[in-house]
């Protein structure tokens, strides 16, 4: 995810205000693959700390929390973007600077998520009976 975010920021920096979707697509694909590689093990790690008879409820709660987190993250970054855009103006250079600010905020949130991952319980392996 971080590699994709960094590649996206670099692409925007190098392409400037003339950036195209073809230029940003590879970085966005890498970011999407990173998210995909994280979510599966994340669910396994969290659910490994739950009693087997509570797995269904925990899975539903975890999915709801993940969706809520996605919505709140999108709202937070949208707020950063539009607040910065109001300060920078809607000119091409204003949009470019606004994207730099928003990507910085996204990187900060990603760093916080990384640090919070150390608070997750360690996966346990079920004992064979």
C-alpha positions as protocol buffer text, in pm:
chain_id: "A"
residue {
  index: 1
  type: UNK
  ca { x: 0 y: 0 z: 0 }
}
residue {
  index: 2
  type: UNK
  ca { x: 276 y: 240 z: 95 }
}
residue {
  index: 3
  type: UNK
  ca { x: 465 y: 162 z: -225 }
}
residue {
  index: 4
  type: UNK
  ca { x: 154 y: 239 z: -431 }
}
residue {
  index: 5
  type: UNK
  ca { x: 94 y: 563 z: -243 }
}
residue {
  index: 6
  type: UNK
  ca { x: 455 y: 667 z: -292 }
}
residue {
  index: 7
  type: UNK
  ca { x: 444 y: 578 z: -662 }
}
residue {
  index: 8
  type: UNK
  ca { x: 121 y: 776 z: -699 }
}
residue {
  index: 9
  type: UNK
  ca { x: 277 y: 1082 z: -534 }
}
residue {
  index: 10
  type: UNK
  ca { x: 587 y: 1049 z: -753 }
}
residue {
  index: 11
  type: UNK
  ca { x: 373 y: 1016 z: -1067 }
}
residue {
  index: 12
  type: UNK
  ca { x: 178 y: 1330 z: -978 }
}
residue {
  index: 13
  type: UNK
  ca { x: 500 y: 1517 z: -902 }
}
residue {
  index: 14
  type: UNK
  ca { x: 666 y: 1418 z: -1231 }
}
residue {
  index: 15
  type: UNK
  ca { x: 359 y: 1459 z: -1453 }
}
residue {
  index: 16
  type: UNK
  ca { x: 243 y: 1781 z: -1292 }
}
residue {
  index: 17
  type: UNK
  ca { x: -93 y: 1918 z: -1389 }
}
residue {
  index: 18
  type: UNK
  ca { x: -100 y: 1722 z: -1715 }
}
residue {
  index: 19
  type: UNK
  ca { x: -130 y: 1382 z: -1544 }
}
residue {
  index: 20
  type: UNK
  ca { x: -349 y: 1119 z: -1711 }
}
residue {
  index: 21
  type: UNK
  ca { x: -526 y: 810 z: -1585 }
}
residue {
  index: 22
  type: UNK
  ca { x: -280 y: 595 z: -1781 }
}
residue {
  index: 23
  type: UNK
  ca { x: 3 y: 747 z: -1583 }
}
residue {
  index: 24
  type: UNK
  ca { x: -163 y: 696 z: -1244 }
}
residue {
  index: 25
  type: UNK
  ca { x: -315 y: 352 z: -1306 }
}
residue {
  index: 26
  type: UNK
  ca { x: 0 y: 145 z: -1230 }
}
residue {
  index: 27
  type: UNK
  ca { x: 48 y: 313 z: -891 }
}
residue {
  index: 28
  type: UNK
  ca { x: -320 y: 272 z: -806 }
}
residue {
  index: 29
  type: UNK
  ca { x: -305 y: -96 z: -903 }
}
residue {
  index: 30
  type: UNK
  ca { x: -6 y: -147 z: -672 }
}
residue {
  index: 31
  type: UNK
  ca { x: -192 y: 31 z: -388 }
}
residue {
  index: 32
  type: UNK
  ca { x: -500 y: -184 z: -448 }
}
residue {
  index: 33
  type: UNK
  ca { x: -293 y: -504 z: -446 }
}
residue {
  index: 34
  type: UNK
  ca { x: -133 y: -389 z: -122 }
}
residue {
  index: 35
  type: UNK
  ca { x: -473 y: -343 z: 38 }
}
residue {
  index: 36
  type: UNK
  ca { x: -578 y: -685 z: -84 }
}
residue {
  index: 37
  type: UNK
  ca { x: -267 y: -845 z: 63 }
}
residue {
  index: 38
  type: UNK
  ca { x: -330 y: -682 z: 401 }
}
residue {
  index: 39
  type: UNK
  ca { x: -704 y: -731 z: 453 }
}
residue {
  index: 40
  type: UNK
  ca { x: -709 y: -1114 z: 432 }
}
residue {
  index: 41
  type: UNK
  ca { x: -437 y: -1176 z: 692 }
}
residue {
  index: 42
  type: UNK
  ca { x: -580 y: -894 z: 906 }
}
residue {
  index: 43
  type: UNK
  ca { x: -916 y: -1071 z: 931 }
}
residue {
  index: 44
  type: UNK
  ca { x: -741 y: -1403 z: 1008 }
}
residue {
  index: 45
  type: UNK
  ca { x: -531 y: -1240 z: 1280 }
}
residue {
  index: 46
  type: UNK
  ca { x: -825 y: -1074 z: 1451 }
}
residue {
  index: 47
  type: UNK
  ca { x: -1056 y: -1375 z: 1424 }
}
residue {
  index: 48
  type: UNK
  ca { x: -787 y: -1609 z: 1561 }
}
residue {
  index: 49
  type: UNK
  ca { x: -837 y: -1445 z: 1902 }
}
residue {
  index: 50
  type: UNK
  ca { x: -1211 y: -1526 z: 1906 }
}
residue {
  index: 51
  type: UNK
  ca { x: -1376 y: -1835 z: 2046 }
}
residue {
  index: 52
  type: UNK
  ca { x: -1500 y: -2065 z: 1766 }
}
residue {
  index: 53
  type: UNK
  ca { x: -1867 y: -2028 z: 1865 }
}
residue {
  index: 54
  type: UNK
  ca { x: -1834 y: -1646 z: 1838 }
}
residue {
  index: 55
  type: UNK
  ca { x: -1666 y: -1642 z: 1497 }
}
residue {
  index: 56
  type: UNK
  ca { x: -1982 y: -1550 z: 1302 }
}
residue {
  index: 57
  type: UNK
  ca { x: -2064 y: -1253 z: 1522 }
}
residue {
  index: 58
  type: UNK
  ca { x: -1702 y: -1139 z: 1533 }
}
residue {
  index: 59
  type: UNK
  ca { x: -1670 y: -1165 z: 1155 }
}
residue {
  index: 60
  type: UNK
  ca { x: -1980 y: -953 z: 1102 }
}
residue {
  index: 61
  type: UNK
  ca { x: -1863 y: -697 z: 1355 }
}
residue {
  index: 62
  type: UNK
  ca { x: -1517 y: -685 z: 1198 }
}
residue {
  index: 63
  type: UNK
  ca { x: -1663 y: -634 z: 851 }
}
residue {
  index: 64
  type: UNK
  ca { x: -1886 y: -354 z: 978 }
}
residue {
  index: 65
  type: UNK
  ca { x: -1591 y: -190 z: 1156 }
}
residue {
  index: 66
  type: UNK
  ca { x: -1380 y: -219 z: 840 }
}
residue {
  index: 67
  type: UNK
  ca { x: -1653 y: -55 z: 632 }
}
residue {
  index: 68
  type: UNK
  ca { x: -1697 y: 221 z: 890 }
}
residue {
  index: 69
  type: UNK
  ca { x: -1321 y: 281 z: 895 }
}
residue {
  index: 70
  type: UNK
  ca { x: -1316 y: 305 z: 516 }
}
residue {
  index: 71
  type: UNK
  ca { x: -1600 y: 557 z: 520 }
}
residue {
  index: 72
  type: UNK
  ca { x: -1438 y: 765 z: 794 }
}
residue {
  index: 73
  type: UNK
  ca { x: -1100 y: 758 z: 616 }
}
residue {
  index: 74
  type: UNK
  ca { x: -1262 y: 869 z: 289 }
}
residue {
  index: 75
  type: UNK
  ca { x: -1447 y: 1145 z: 471 }
}
residue {
  index: 76
  type: UNK
  ca { x: -1131 y: 1261 z: 650 }
}
residue {
  index: 77
  type: UNK
  ca { x: -925 y: 1271 z: 330 }
}
residue {
  index: 78
  type: UNK
  ca { x: -1211 y: 1438 z: 144 }
}
residue {
  index: 79
  type: UNK
  ca { x: -1226 y: 1703 z: 414 }
}
residue {
  index: 80
  type: UNK
  ca { x: -851 y: 1759 z: 392 }
}
residue {
  index: 81
  type: UNK
  ca { x: -872 y: 1783 z: 13 }
}
residue {
  index: 82
  type: UNK
  ca { x: -1157 y: 2032 z: -2 }
}
residue {
  index: 83
  type: UNK
  ca { x: -1023 y: 2241 z: 286 }
}
residue {
  index: 84
  type: UNK
  ca { x: -685 y: 2265 z: 118 }
}
residue {
  index: 85
  type: UNK
  ca { x: -848 y: 2336 z: -218 }
}
residue {
  index: 86
  type: UNK
  ca { x: -1037 y: 2628 z: -66 }
}
residue {
  index: 87
  type: UNK
  ca { x: -702 y: 2771 z: 45 }
}
residue {
  index: 88
  type: UNK
  ca { x: -510 y: 2691 z: -275 }
}
residue {
  index: 89
  type: UNK
  ca { x: -772 y: 2780 z: -534 }
}
residue {
  index: 90
  type: UNK
  ca { x: -911 y: 2580 z: -823 }
}
residue {
  index: 91
  type: UNK
  ca { x: -630 y: 2653 z: -1065 }
}
residue {
  index: 92
  type: UNK
  ca { x: -415 y: 2363 z: -1194 }
}
residue {
  index: 93
  type: UNK
  ca { x: -128 y: 2453 z: -956 }
}
residue {
  index: 94
  type: UNK
  ca { x: -383 y: 2479 z: -673 }
}
residue {
  index: 95
  type: UNK
  ca { x: -509 y: 2128 z: -745 }
}
residue {
  index: 96
  type: UNK
  ca { x: -152 y: 1998 z: -763 }
}
residue {
  index: 97
  type: UNK
  ca { x: -62 y: 2143 z: -425 }
}
residue {
  index: 98
  type: UNK
  ca { x: -391 y: 2020 z: -278 }
}
residue {
  index: 99
  type: UNK
  ca { x: -309 y: 1666 z: -395 }
}
residue {
  index: 100
  type: UNK
  ca { x: 31 y: 1688 z: -229 }
}
residue {
  index: 101
  type: UNK
  ca { x: -133 y: 1788 z: 98 }
}
residue {
  index: 102
  type: UNK
  ca { x: -394 y: 1513 z: 69 }
}
residue {
  index: 103
  type: UNK
  ca { x: -135 y: 1247 z: -13 }
}
residue {
  index: 104
  type: UNK
  ca { x: 65 y: 1358 z: 289 }
}
residue {
  index: 105
  type: UNK
  ca { x: -242 y: 1316 z: 507 }
}
residue {
  index: 106
  type: UNK
  ca { x: -304 y: 974 z: 352 }
}
residue {
  index: 107
  type: UNK
  ca { x: 55 y: 873 z: 425 }
}
residue {
  index: 108
  type: UNK
  ca { x: 12 y: 988 z: 785 }
}
residue {
  index: 109
  type: UNK
  ca { x: -302 y: 778 z: 822 }
}
residue {
  index: 110
  type: UNK
  ca { x: -123 y: 480 z: 669 }
}
residue {
  index: 111
  type: UNK
  ca { x: 164 y: 524 z: 916 }
}
residue {
  index: 112
  type: UNK
  ca { x: -85 y: 535 z: 1206 }
}
residue {
  index: 113
  type: UNK
  ca { x: -249 y: 216 z: 1079 }
}
residue {
  index: 114
  type: UNK
  ca { x: 92 y: 51 z: 1058 }
}
residue {
  index: 115
  type: UNK
  ca { x: 173 y: 146 z: 1417 }
}
residue {
  index: 116
  type: UNK
  ca { x: -171 y: 34 z: 1535 }
}
residue {
  index: 117
  type: UNK
  ca { x: -113 y: -305 z: 1373 }
}
residue {
  index: 118
  type: UNK
  ca { x: 138 y: -383 z: 1647 }
}
residue {
  index: 119
  type: UNK
  ca { x: -150 y: -369 z: 1896 }
}
residue {
  index: 120
  type: UNK
  ca { x: -328 y: -660 z: 1724 }
}
residue {
  index: 121
  type: UNK
  ca { x: -325 y: -995 z: 1899 }
}
residue {
  index: 122
  type: UNK
  ca { x: -72 y: -1246 z: 1772 }
}
residue {
  index: 123
  type: UNK
  ca { x: -231 y: -1527 z: 1573 }
}
residue {
  index: 124
  type: UNK
  ca { x: -271 y: -1849 z: 1761 }
}
residue {
  index: 125
  type: UNK
  ca { x: -265 y: -2186 z: 1597 }
}
residue {
  index: 126
  type: UNK
  ca { x: -550 y: -2417 z: 1694 }
}
residue {
  index: 127
  type: UNK
  ca { x: -448 y: -2720 z: 1894 }
}
residue {
  index: 128
  type: UNK
  ca { x: -524 y: -3049 z: 1729 }
}
residue {
  index: 129
  type: UNK
  ca { x: -726 y: -3280 z: 1947 }
}
